[in-house]
Amino acid sequence: MTVEKVDATLADFGAHFDRLFASPDAASDGKVKLLLFLADREPGSSLTWCPDCNVAEPVIYERLEALKGKDAVLLRAYVGDKPTWRDPAHPWRVDPRFGLKGVPTLIRWENGAAAAKLGDEEAHLKDKVDALLGAGAGN
């Protein structure tokens, strides 16, 4: 199993999302499609400004590596710095496809919509991540 990780910001998210999730090729490639919304990394650090993201991220990557028999694509979408994210009009907070309330948020995407979602209170729990990863048809 391989996991393709692609990083996106607010500026380039649309192009990555369309290519990986919305194109006809993506719809038929058989890959598990995941969106992971995260806080931006602190300058000069591998950590983000969000403590919950720093806890959940390694758990999610570990569980992804344990997926057997399925390739996956993980679009890591960085929400911006803390003031940008705190804005109630943040594009991903108001986008009905995502409806983000907190970070991290992990979404399994199927058939053009969110099929399963873990918010900031659950994204670090191995059993919840495993359930989301196994939520798709054919798993």
PyMOL commands that set and color helices and strands:
alter all, ss='L'
color gray80, all
select helices_A, chain A and resi 13-22+24-27+51-65+82-86+91-94+126-133
alter helices_A, ss='H'
color red, helices_A
select strands_A, chain A and resi 3-8+32-38+72-78+105-110+113-118
alter strands_A, ss='S'
color yellow, strands_A
deselect
rebuild
show_as cartoon
